[in-house]
Each structure stands twice: as C-alpha cells, then as structure tokens.
Amino acid sequence: MAALIAVANSHAGGLSGDALKVAVADGIQIAFWLAAAGVAVSLVFVMALPKKPA
C-alpha cells in the first residue's frame, strides 16, 4: 500500500500548503481504490479455480 501511495503522490513534488494536502489525499484515495481492485480481482481468480477433490 505504501508503494502505491508513493507512486500516486509522485506528482505532488512542487506543491505546498493546502494544495499539497489535497494532492496527497487524492493520491491516498487512488491507492486505496487500486488496492481494493486488486483484492476483488484476486477473489474472482480464487473463485474461478477448480475445486480440489477431498
């Protein structure tokens, strides 16, 4: 998650004050949604795997 936030906030280099806070918040939101999408894709993949006979 930290790597996603770092990549999402890489464009906030020259900002300061409120503009920096808004840019960081937007970056965190993007990272959150990317992580949620990764979890959803993983769940779909796991559900699609064939069941192992007992």
SEFIZA-3560 file (N, C-alpha, C; in Angstrom, 3 decimals):
REM SEFIZA-3560
<numar><xx>0.827</xx><yy>-1.179</yy><zz>0.000</zz><atom>N</atom></numar>
<numar><xx>0.000</xx><yy>0.000</yy><zz>0.000</zz><atom>CA</atom></numar>
<numar><xx>0.875</xx><yy>1.247</yy><zz>0.000</zz><atom>C</atom></numar>
<numar><xx>1.962</xx><yy>1.204</yy><zz>0.752</zz><atom>N</atom></numar>
<numar><xx>2.848</xx><yy>2.373</yy><zz>0.815</zz><atom>CA</atom></numar>
<numar><xx>3.460</xx><yy>2.669</yy><zz>-0.550</zz><atom>C</atom></numar>
<numar><xx>3.792</xx><yy>1.631</yy><zz>-1.299</zz><atom>N</atom></numar>
<numar><xx>4.358</xx><yy>1.846</yy><zz>-2.634</zz><atom>CA</atom></numar>
<numar><xx>3.319</xx><yy>2.469</yy><zz>-3.566</zz><atom>C</atom></numar>
<numar><xx>2.073</xx><yy>2.027</yy><zz>-3.472</zz><atom>N</atom></numar>
<numar><xx>1.020</xx><yy>2.623</yy><zz>-4.293</zz><atom>CA</atom></numar>
<numar><xx>0.823</xx><yy>4.096</yy><zz>-3.957</zz><atom>C</atom></numar>
<numar><xx>0.860</xx><yy>4.431</yy><zz>-2.672</zz><atom>N</atom></numar>
<numar><xx>0.703</xx><yy>5.829</yy><zz>-2.253</zz><atom>CA</atom></numar>
<numar><xx>1.868</xx><yy>6.666</yy><zz>-2.754</zz><atom>C</atom></numar>
<numar><xx>3.086</xx><yy>6.119</yy><zz>-2.672</zz><atom>N</atom></numar>
<numar><xx>4.259</xx><yy>6.862</yy><zz>-3.145</zz><atom>CA</atom></numar>
<numar><xx>4.166</xx><yy>7.147</yy><zz>-4.635</zz><atom>C</atom></numar>
<numar><xx>3.750</xx><yy>6.164</yy><zz>-5.409</zz><atom>N</atom></numar>
<numar><xx>3.611</xx><yy>6.365</yy><zz>-6.857</zz><atom>CA</atom></numar>
<numar><xx>2.490</xx><yy>7.356</yy><zz>-7.151</zz><atom>C</atom></numar>
<numar><xx>1.381</xx><yy>7.237</yy><zz>-6.453</zz><atom>N</atom></numar>
<numar><xx>0.241</xx><yy>8.125</yy><zz>-6.698</zz><atom>CA</atom></numar>
<numar><xx>0.553</xx><yy>9.565</yy><zz>-6.303</zz><atom>C</atom></numar>
<numar><xx>1.457</xx><yy>9.768</yy><zz>-5.336</zz><atom>N</atom></numar>
<numar><xx>1.798</xx><yy>11.111</yy><zz>-4.880</zz><atom>CA</atom></numar>
<numar><xx>3.060</xx><yy>11.661</yy><zz>-5.529</zz><atom>C</atom></numar>
<numar><xx>3.601</xx><yy>10.980</yy><zz>-6.518</zz><atom>N</atom></numar>
<numar><xx>4.844</xx><yy>11.428</yy><zz>-7.135</zz><atom>CA</atom></numar>
<numar><xx>4.682</xx><yy>12.768</yy><zz>-7.860</zz><atom>C</atom></numar>
<numar><xx>3.479</xx><yy>13.132</yy><zz>-8.240</zz><atom>N</atom></numar>
<numar><xx>3.237</xx><yy>14.391</yy><zz>-8.954</zz><atom>CA</atom></numar>
<numar><xx>3.141</xx><yy>15.589</yy><zz>-8.012</zz><atom>C</atom></numar>
<numar><xx>3.176</xx><yy>15.384</yy><zz>-6.704</zz><atom>N</atom></numar>
<numar><xx>2.962</xx><yy>16.454</yy><zz>-5.731</zz><atom>CA</atom></numar>
<numar><xx>4.273</xx><yy>17.112</yy><zz>-5.296</zz><atom>C</atom></numar>
<numar><xx>5.309</xx><yy>17.016</yy><zz>-6.093</zz><atom>N</atom></numar>
<numar><xx>6.635</xx><yy>17.489</yy><zz>-5.706</zz><atom>CA</atom></numar>
<numar><xx>6.733</xx><yy>18.967</yy><zz>-5.387</zz><atom>C</atom></numar>
<numar><xx>6.226</xx><yy>19.849</yy><zz>-6.223</zz><atom>N</atom></numar>
<numar><xx>6.412</xx><yy>21.275</yy><zz>-6.019</zz><atom>CA</atom></numar>
<numar><xx>5.296</xx><yy>21.973</yy><zz>-5.272</zz><atom>C</atom></numar>
<numar><xx>4.382</xx><yy>21.232</yy><zz>-4.710</zz><atom>N</atom></numar>
<numar><xx>3.229</xx><yy>21.840</yy><zz>-4.041</zz><atom>CA</atom></numar>
<numar><xx>3.527</xx><yy>22.115</yy><zz>-2.570</zz><atom>C</atom></numar>
<numar><xx>2.760</xx><yy>23.027</yy><zz>-1.986</zz><atom>N</atom></numar>
<numar><xx>2.876</xx><yy>23.292</yy><zz>-0.554</zz><atom>CA</atom></numar>
<numar><xx>1.523</xx><yy>23.735</yy><zz>-0.020</zz><atom>C</atom></numar>
<numar><xx>1.378</xx><yy>23.690</yy><zz>1.291</zz><atom>N</atom></numar>
<numar><xx>0.148</xx><yy>24.142</yy><zz>1.932</zz><atom>CA</atom></numar>
<numar><xx>-1.052</xx><yy>23.269</yy><zz>1.619</zz><atom>C</atom></numar>
<numar><xx>-2.179</xx><yy>23.938</yy><zz>1.385</zz><atom>N</atom></numar>
<numar><xx>-3.427</xx><yy>23.220</yy><zz>1.123</zz><atom>CA</atom></numar>
<numar><xx>-3.374</xx><yy>22.418</yy><zz>-0.175</zz><atom>C</atom></numar>
<numar><xx>-2.676</xx><yy>22.942</yy><zz>-1.169</zz><atom>N</atom></numar>
<numar><xx>-2.567</xx><yy>22.209</yy><zz>-2.441</zz><atom>CA</atom></numar>
<numar><xx>-1.863</xx><yy>20.874</yy><zz>-2.228</zz><atom>C</atom></numar>
<numar><xx>-0.843</xx><yy>20.850</yy><zz>-1.372</zz><atom>N</atom></numar>
<numar><xx>-0.141</xx><yy>19.604</yy><zz>-1.073</zz><atom>CA</atom></numar>
<numar><xx>-1.053</xx><yy>18.640</yy><zz>-0.334</zz><atom>C</atom></numar>
<numar><xx>-1.825</xx><yy>19.132</yy><zz>0.626</zz><atom>N</atom></numar>
<numar><xx>-2.749</xx><yy>18.274</yy><zz>1.376</zz><atom>CA</atom></numar>
<numar><xx>-3.784</xx><yy>17.644</yy><zz>0.458</zz><atom>C</atom></numar>
<numar><xx>-4.308</xx><yy>18.424</yy><zz>-0.475</zz><atom>N</atom></numar>
<numar><xx>-5.306</xx><yy>17.911</yy><zz>-1.419</zz><atom>CA</atom></numar>
<numar><xx>-4.678</xx><yy>16.871</yy><zz>-2.339</zz><atom>C</atom></numar>
<numar><xx>-3.460</xx><yy>17.148</yy><zz>-2.824</zz><atom>N</atom></numar>
<numar><xx>-2.792</xx><yy>16.204</yy><zz>-3.725</zz><atom>CA</atom></numar>
<numar><xx>-2.482</xx><yy>14.889</yy><zz>-3.019</zz><atom>C</atom></numar>
<numar><xx>-2.035</xx><yy>14.960</yy><zz>-1.770</zz><atom>N</atom></numar>
<numar><xx>-1.739</xx><yy>13.740</yy><zz>-1.010</zz><atom>CA</atom></numar>
<numar><xx>-3.019</xx><yy>12.961</yy><zz>-0.735</zz><atom>C</atom></numar>
<numar><xx>-4.087</xx><yy>13.650</yy><zz>-0.389</zz><atom>N</atom></numar>
<numar><xx>-5.366</xx><yy>12.973</yy><zz>-0.145</zz><atom>CA</atom></numar>
<numar><xx>-5.859</xx><yy>12.283</yy><zz>-1.417</zz><atom>C</atom></numar>
<numar><xx>-5.706</xx><yy>12.945</yy><zz>-2.551</zz><atom>N</atom></numar>
<numar><xx>-6.103</xx><yy>12.325</yy><zz>-3.819</zz><atom>CA</atom></numar>
<numar><xx>-5.254</xx><yy>11.098</yy><zz>-4.110</zz><atom>C</atom></numar>
<numar><xx>-3.952</xx><yy>11.184</yy><zz>-3.826</zz><atom>N</atom></numar>
<numar><xx>-3.064</xx><yy>10.043</yy><zz>-4.042</zz><atom>CA</atom></numar>
<numar><xx>-3.423</xx><yy>8.867</yy><zz>-3.158</zz><atom>C</atom></numar>
<numar><xx>-3.776</xx><yy>9.145</yy><zz>-1.905</zz><atom>N</atom></numar>
<numar><xx>-4.173</xx><yy>8.074</yy><zz>-0.992</zz><atom>CA</atom></numar>
<numar><xx>-5.472</xx><yy>7.431</yy><zz>-1.467</zz><atom>C</atom></numar>
<numar><xx>-6.386</xx><yy>8.244</yy><zz>-1.976</zz><atom>N</atom></numar>
<numar><xx>-7.652</xx><yy>7.704</yy><zz>-2.476</zz><atom>CA</atom></numar>
<numar><xx>-7.407</xx><yy>6.791</yy><zz>-3.681</zz><atom>C</atom></numar>
<numar><xx>-6.542</xx><yy>7.210</yy><zz>-4.585</zz><atom>N</atom></numar>
<numar><xx>-6.215</xx><yy>6.378</yy><zz>-5.751</zz><atom>CA</atom></numar>
<numar><xx>-5.592</xx><yy>5.058</yy><zz>-5.300</zz><atom>C</atom></numar>
<numar><xx>-4.659</xx><yy>5.121</yy><zz>-4.351</zz><atom>N</atom></numar>
<numar><xx>-4.014</xx><yy>3.905</yy><zz>-3.847</zz><atom>CA</atom></numar>
<numar><xx>-5.023</xx><yy>2.980</yy><zz>-3.186</zz><atom>C</atom></numar>
<numar><xx>-5.961</xx><yy>3.535</yy><zz>-2.440</zz><atom>N</atom></numar>
<numar><xx>-6.990</xx><yy>2.724</yy><zz>-1.795</zz><atom>CA</atom></numar>
<numar><xx>-7.815</xx><yy>1.974</yy><zz>-2.828</zz><atom>C</atom></numar>
<numar><xx>-8.268</xx><yy>2.676</yy><zz>-3.873</zz><atom>N</atom></numar>
<numar><xx>-9.098</xx><yy>2.037</yy><zz>-4.886</zz><atom>CA</atom></numar>
<numar><xx>-8.311</xx><yy>1.007</yy><zz>-5.692</zz><atom>C</atom></numar>
<numar><xx>-7.032</xx><yy>1.255</yy><zz>-5.939</zz><atom>N</atom></numar>
<numar><xx>-6.207</xx><yy>0.256</yy><zz>-6.629</zz><atom>CA</atom></numar>
<numar><xx>-6.043</xx><yy>-0.998</yy><zz>-5.776</zz><atom>C</atom></numar>
<numar><xx>-5.841</xx><yy>-0.827</yy><zz>-4.475</zz><atom>N</atom></numar>
<numar><xx>-5.726</xx><yy>-1.985</yy><zz>-3.585</zz><atom>CA</atom></numar>
<numar><xx>-7.044</xx><yy>-2.753</yy><zz>-3.527</zz><atom>C</atom></numar>
<numar><xx>-8.163</xx><yy>-2.038</yy><zz>-3.460</zz><atom>N</atom></numar>
<numar><xx>-9.472</xx><yy>-2.693</yy><zz>-3.436</zz><atom>CA</atom></numar>
<numar><xx>-9.716</xx><yy>-3.463</yy><zz>-4.737</zz><atom>C</atom></numar>
<numar><xx>-9.321</xx><yy>-2.878</yy><zz>-5.850</zz><atom>N</atom></numar>
<numar><xx>-9.477</xx><yy>-3.574</yy><zz>-7.133</zz><atom>CA</atom></numar>
<numar><xx>-8.608</xx><yy>-4.825</yy><zz>-7.178</zz><atom>C</atom></numar>
<numar><xx>-7.406</xx><yy>-4.751</yy><zz>-6.625</zz><atom>N</atom></numar>
<numar><xx>-6.535</xx><yy>-5.924</yy><zz>-6.571</zz><atom>CA</atom></numar>
<numar><xx>-7.130</xx><yy>-7.042</yy><zz>-5.743</zz><atom>C</atom></numar>
<numar><xx>-7.738</xx><yy>-6.699</yy><zz>-4.622</zz><atom>N</atom></numar>
<numar><xx>-8.394</xx><yy>-7.699</yy><zz>-3.781</zz><atom>CA</atom></numar>
<numar><xx>-9.570</xx><yy>-8.321</yy><zz>-4.524</zz><atom>C</atom></numar>
<numar><xx>-10.360</xx><yy>-7.503</yy><zz>-5.207</zz><atom>N</atom></numar>
<numar><xx>-11.515</xx><yy>-8.015</yy><zz>-5.948</zz><atom>CA</atom></numar>
<numar><xx>-11.080</xx><yy>-8.954</yy><zz>-7.067</zz><atom>C</atom></numar>
<numar><xx>-10.048</xx><yy>-8.591</yy><zz>-7.794</zz><atom>N</atom></numar>
<numar><xx>-9.550</xx><yy>-9.450</yy><zz>-8.879</zz><atom>CA</atom></numar>
<numar><xx>-9.019</xx><yy>-10.756</yy><zz>-8.299</zz><atom>C</atom></numar>
<numar><xx>-8.338</xx><yy>-10.681</yy><zz>-7.171</zz><atom>N</atom></numar>
<numar><xx>-7.828</xx><yy>-11.896</yy><zz>-6.529</zz><atom>CA</atom></numar>
<numar><xx>-8.967</xx><yy>-12.814</yy><zz>-6.107</zz><atom>C</atom></numar>
<numar><xx>-10.034</xx><yy>-12.249</yy><zz>-5.552</zz><atom>N</atom></numar>
<numar><xx>-11.177</xx><yy>-13.064</yy><zz>-5.143</zz><atom>CA</atom></numar>
<numar><xx>-11.845</xx><yy>-13.742</yy><zz>-6.333</zz><atom>C</atom></numar>
<numar><xx>-11.991</xx><yy>-13.011</yy><zz>-7.424</zz><atom>N</atom></numar>
<numar><xx>-12.580</xx><yy>-13.607</yy><zz>-8.626</zz><atom>CA</atom></numar>
<numar><xx>-11.695</xx><yy>-14.740</yy><zz>-9.133</zz><atom>C</atom></numar>
<numar><xx>-10.394</xx><yy>-14.537</yy><zz>-9.114</zz><atom>N</atom></numar>
<numar><xx>-9.463</xx><yy>-15.571</yy><zz>-9.565</zz><atom>CA</atom></numar>
<numar><xx>-9.562</xx><yy>-16.814</yy><zz>-8.690</zz><atom>C</atom></numar>
<numar><xx>-9.617</xx><yy>-16.630</yy><zz>-7.374</zz><atom>N</atom></numar>
<numar><xx>-9.708</xx><yy>-17.766</yy><zz>-6.457</zz><atom>CA</atom></numar>
<numar><xx>-11.023</xx><yy>-18.511</yy><zz>-6.653</zz><atom>C</atom></numar>
<numar><xx>-12.106</xx><yy>-17.786</yy><zz>-6.861</zz><atom>N</atom></numar>
<numar><xx>-13.398</xx><yy>-18.443</yy><zz>-7.067</zz><atom>CA</atom></numar>
<numar><xx>-13.435</xx><yy>-19.226</yy><zz>-8.383</zz><atom>C</atom></numar>
<numar><xx>-12.638</xx><yy>-18.815</yy><zz>-9.361</zz><atom>N</atom></numar>
<numar><xx>-12.645</xx><yy>-19.471</yy><zz>-10.661</zz><atom>CA</atom></numar>
<numar><xx>-11.757</xx><yy>-20.720</yy><zz>-10.685</zz><atom>C</atom></numar>
<numar><xx>-10.893</xx><yy>-20.892</yy><zz>-9.708</zz><atom>N</atom></numar>
<numar><xx>-10.025</xx><yy>-22.062</yy><zz>-9.681</zz><atom>CA</atom></numar>
<numar><xx>-10.856</xx><yy>-23.324</yy><zz>-9.503</zz><atom>C</atom></numar>
<numar><xx>-10.436</xx><yy>-24.407</yy><zz>-10.126</zz><atom>N</atom></numar>
<numar><xx>-11.179</xx><yy>-25.654</yy><zz>-9.943</zz><atom>CA</atom></numar>
<numar><xx>-11.042</xx><yy>-26.164</yy><zz>-8.509</zz><atom>C</atom></numar>
<numar><xx>-12.103</xx><yy>-26.782</yy><zz>-8.041</zz><atom>N</atom></numar>
<numar><xx>-12.106</xx><yy>-27.311</yy><zz>-6.670</zz><atom>CA</atom></numar>
<numar><xx>-11.260</xx><yy>-28.568</yy><zz>-6.614</zz><atom>C</atom></numar>
<numar><xx>-10.525</xx><yy>-28.729</yy><zz>-5.531</zz><atom>N</atom></numar>
<numar><xx>-9.688</xx><yy>-29.905</yy><zz>-5.325</zz><atom>CA</atom></numar>
<numar><xx>-10.533</xx><yy>-31.003</yy><zz>-4.670</zz><atom>C</atom></numar>
<numar><xx>-10.553</xx><yy>-32.199</yy><zz>-5.257</zz><atom>N</atom></numar>
<numar><xx>-11.370</xx><yy>-33.262</yy><zz>-4.648</zz><atom>CA</atom></numar>
<numar><xx>-10.830</xx><yy>-33.642</yy><zz>-3.264</zz><atom>C</atom></numar>
<numar><xx>-11.743</xx><yy>-33.922</yy><zz>-2.362</zz><atom>N</atom></numar>
<numar><xx>-11.355</xx><yy>-34.235</yy><zz>-0.976</zz><atom>CA</atom></numar>
<numar><xx>-10.850</xx><yy>-35.643</yy><zz>-0.814</zz><atom>C</atom></numar>
//
